[in-house]
Amino acid sequence: MPPTHPDQELYKLSLVVRAAGIFDGDPNNNANPTSLMSRQQMAKVLVNAFRLEDLADVEADVHDLDKAAPYFREHIKILSENGVTTVKEFRPTDTTTRGQFASFLVRAYDAMHAAPFWTMINPDPVTTIIGIEPELPETVTVFLTNGLTTEMRVEWDTTGWNLNEVGRYTITGVVLDRGWHIDLEVFVEDVRHTDPVVEK
């Protein structure tokens, strides 16, 4: 796609996805934005975008890999291993509809989050003053083993604090849909407002 393409947003985004290794373009380095996408091309895009990995202990169950171009076969197998596709006849050279692509996106997203997490970042402590309920973080940062960073929603159990008493409290949160537990420190302070001392 030349820099003079009339759709400048499309041109700039094509550079972004190419730089990220998600889209490569055709052999002539053209993005071909108006062309239809084949299912085998879609497989490569999803594997690259969500960094899905070859699962050594899972066998791909696709019976028509021989119909795919050799450089797309591994991507199709990875989709099958990760449950992004469950059909035995993948039809690699067929085009994909917007609805089909949306379904693949959701399953690829779920597969990415199914990867074991590497580490979970504890949120920064929260400080409030007596009688004021603090704003708690809605998400926590999780590093996955496939190298991606994601934000996951968390639900906090606030029954263990007393906002009417100065102190340091530790509350526990549960990362939704995963069941992981995480702690958050909450400091309740007593802020007394006094008139400033004026030197004479």
KAMO-V520017 format. One record per backbone hydrogen bond with DSSP energy under -0.5 kcal/mol. CO is the residue of the C=O (numbers start at 0). NH is the residue of the N-H. If there is no record, write none. Layout:
co=CO nh=NH
co=CO nh=NH
This chain:
co=1 nh=4
co=5 nh=7
co=6 nh=10
co=7 nh=11
co=8 nh=12
co=9 nh=13
co=10 nh=14
co=11 nh=15
co=12 nh=16
co=13 nh=17
co=14 nh=18
co=15 nh=19
co=16 nh=21
co=16 nh=22
co=17 nh=20
co=25 nh=28
co=29 nh=25
co=31 nh=34
co=36 nh=95
co=37 nh=41
co=38 nh=42
co=39 nh=43
co=40 nh=44
co=41 nh=45
co=42 nh=46
co=43 nh=47
co=44 nh=48
co=45 nh=49
co=46 nh=50
co=46 nh=51
co=53 nh=55
co=54 nh=57
co=63 nh=66
co=64 nh=67
co=68 nh=71
co=68 nh=72
co=69 nh=72
co=69 nh=73
co=71 nh=75
co=72 nh=76
co=73 nh=77
co=74 nh=78
co=75 nh=79
co=76 nh=80
co=77 nh=81
co=78 nh=83
co=78 nh=84
co=79 nh=82
co=87 nh=62
co=87 nh=63
co=87 nh=89
co=90 nh=93
co=91 nh=39
co=93 nh=38
co=96 nh=100
co=97 nh=101
co=98 nh=102
co=99 nh=103
co=100 nh=104
co=101 nh=105
co=102 nh=106
co=103 nh=107
co=104 nh=108
co=105 nh=109
co=106 nh=110
co=107 nh=111
co=108 nh=112
co=109 nh=113
co=110 nh=114
co=111 nh=114
co=115 nh=144
co=118 nh=142
co=119 nh=121
co=120 nh=140
co=125 nh=186
co=127 nh=188
co=128 nh=131
co=130 nh=132
co=133 nh=135
co=137 nh=153
co=139 nh=151
co=140 nh=120
co=141 nh=143
co=141 nh=149
co=142 nh=117
co=142 nh=118
co=143 nh=146
co=147 nh=143
co=149 nh=141
co=151 nh=139
co=152 nh=175
co=154 nh=173
co=155 nh=157
co=156 nh=171
co=157 nh=160
co=161 nh=164
co=162 nh=130
co=166 nh=168
co=166 nh=187
co=168 nh=170
co=168 nh=185
co=170 nh=183
co=171 nh=156
co=172 nh=181
co=173 nh=154
co=173 nh=175
co=174 nh=177
co=174 nh=178
co=179 nh=174
co=181 nh=172
co=183 nh=170
co=184 nh=125
co=185 nh=168
co=185 nh=187
co=186 nh=127
co=186 nh=188
co=187 nh=166
co=188 nh=129
co=188 nh=190
co=189 nh=191
co=190 nh=192
co=191 nh=193
co=196 nh=198
